[in-house]
Amino acid sequence: MQTSDWINVALCILSFVLSIVSVGTAIATLLQNRQMIENATRPYVAISYETVCVAPNKNNRYIVVKNYGQTAAEIKEIDCLGVQDDLFLRQLSNLVGGSLAPQQRRMYSLQGRPVSGGGKHATFTITYCGNRKKYSESTTLQLNSGSLVYRSAEESYALQEIAERLL
């Protein structure tokens, strides 16, 4: 074999290696894109605590379950440690088997509900499915604080009336 033949063989081998590397890079990029799309479109269900000022010196306390994601979430299980009220726990468990659409939220009143542990903390664990995958979130809420939402007196009384009708 001549020198030019050896050079051609070496170039063929290098071309083959480079094509394998580019196929590997393309596969890795596709896998990363699939993961990014999944994360962007999955449901994100969060549980939060909210205090709504409905009248002067009168606040209503709520546990809020909201789907912040882009797809629906089917609730499989929800556990609560720290709240002892059977009615509240039953209302919360009614969410199991149901679903939350994107940006949909459910509010559950804690008004007058006994909270264990000095009334300071409650731990919620929620398991849900979306896009054929199972997710689980655990949140510990400090119930003696929370976001306080101020409303005008007119709006507050209307909201209080609606809340009382719902409960």
C-alpha positions in Angstrom: 0.0 0.0 0.0 1.1 3.4 -0.8 1.1 6.4 1.5 -2.0 7.9 -0.1 -3.9 4.7 0.6 -2.9 4.9 4.3 -4.0 8.5 4.4 -7.4 7.5 2.8 -7.9 4.7 5.4 -7.1 7.0 8.3 -9.5 9.7 6.9 -12.3 7.0 6.6 -11.7 5.9 10.2 -11.8 9.5 11.4 -15.0 10.2 9.4 -16.6 7.1 11.0 -15.6 8.1 14.5 -16.8 11.7 14.0 -20.2 10.4 12.6 -20.6 8.2 15.7 -19.8 11.2 18.0 -22.3 13.4 16.2 -25.0 10.7 16.4 -24.3 10.3 20.2 -24.5 14.1 20.6 -27.8 14.3 18.7 -29.2 11.5 20.9 -28.0 13.2 24.1 -29.6 16.5 22.9 -32.9 14.8 22.2 -33.0 13.2 25.6 -32.3 16.6 27.3 -35.0 18.2 25.2 -37.5 15.5 26.2 -36.6 16.1 29.9 -37.0 19.9 29.5 -40.4 19.5 27.8 -41.5 17.1 30.5 -40.5 19.6 33.2 -42.2 22.5 31.4 -45.5 20.7 30.9 -45.8 18.6 34.1 -48.2 19.5 36.9 -46.9 21.2 40.0 -49.3 20.9 42.9 -48.5 22.9 46.0 -50.2 23.4 49.3 -50.0 26.8 51.0 -51.5 28.7 53.9 -53.4 31.9 53.4 -55.0 34.4 55.8 -57.7 36.6 54.3 -58.8 39.8 56.2 -62.5 39.8 55.7 -63.4 42.5 58.2 -61.6 44.7 60.6 -59.9 42.4 63.2 -61.4 39.3 61.5 -59.2 37.0 59.5 -60.2 33.7 57.9 -57.5 31.0 57.6 -57.3 28.7 54.6 -55.3 25.8 53.3 -54.9 26.2 49.5 -54.2 23.4 47.2 -53.2 24.7 43.7 -51.8 23.2 40.5 -49.2 25.6 39.2 -48.3 23.4 36.3 -49.3 23.3 32.7 -51.2 20.0 32.7 -53.9 18.5 34.9 -53.0 16.6 38.0 -54.9 13.6 39.3 -54.7 13.5 43.1 -53.8 10.0 44.3 -53.2 10.6 48.0 -53.1 13.4 50.5 -51.9 13.2 54.1 -52.0 15.9 56.9 -50.2 15.8 60.2 -50.9 18.6 62.6 -54.6 19.3 62.0 -56.9 17.3 64.2 -60.3 18.4 62.9 -62.2 15.4 61.3 -64.4 17.7 59.1 -61.4 19.5 57.6 -59.5 16.2 57.0 -62.6 14.7 55.3 -63.0 17.7 53.1 -59.3 17.5 52.2 -59.6 13.8 51.5 -62.4 14.5 49.0 -59.8 15.8 46.7 -58.3 12.2 46.4 -59.4 10.7 43.1 -60.2 14.0 41.6 -58.1 16.3 39.5 -56.9 19.8 39.4 -56.7 21.6 36.1 -53.8 23.9 35.4 -54.0 27.0 37.6 -57.0 25.6 39.5 -57.0 25.8 43.2 -59.1 24.5 46.1 -59.4 26.4 49.4 -60.2 24.7 52.7 -61.1 26.7 55.7 -59.2 26.3 58.9 -61.5 28.7 60.8 -62.0 27.4 64.3 -60.2 24.1 63.6 -58.0 22.6 66.3 -54.3 22.3 65.3 -52.0 20.0 67.2 -48.5 20.9 68.2 -49.4 24.3 69.7 -51.1 25.3 66.5 -47.9 26.3 64.8 -47.1 23.7 62.2 -48.9 21.2 59.9 -47.2 18.9 57.4 -49.0 18.0 54.2 -47.9 15.3 51.8 -49.6 15.0 48.4 -49.1 12.4 45.7 -50.4 13.1 42.2 -50.1 11.8 38.7 -49.7 13.8 35.5 -48.4 12.8 32.0 -48.3 9.2 33.1 -45.8 9.9 35.9 -46.2 10.0 39.6 -45.1 12.9 41.7 -45.0 13.6 45.5 -44.6 16.9 47.4 -44.3 17.4 51.1 -44.8 20.8 52.7 -44.6 22.0 56.3 -46.7 25.1 56.9 -46.3 27.5 59.8 -50.0 28.2 60.6 -49.5 31.2 62.9 -48.3 33.3 60.1 -49.0 33.2 56.4 -49.7 35.6 53.6 -52.2 38.2 54.7 -54.5 39.4 51.9 -56.2 42.7 52.6 -59.5 43.5 50.9 -61.9 46.4 51.0 -64.7 46.1 53.5 -67.3 45.8 50.7 -65.3 43.1 48.9 -64.6 41.4 52.2 -68.2 41.0 53.2 -69.1 39.7 49.7 -66.3 37.2 50.0 -67.3 36.2 53.5 -70.8 35.6 52.3 -69.6 33.5 49.4 -67.3 31.5 51.7 -70.1 30.8 54.2 -72.3 29.6 51.4 -69.6 27.2 50.1 -69.0 25.8 53.6 
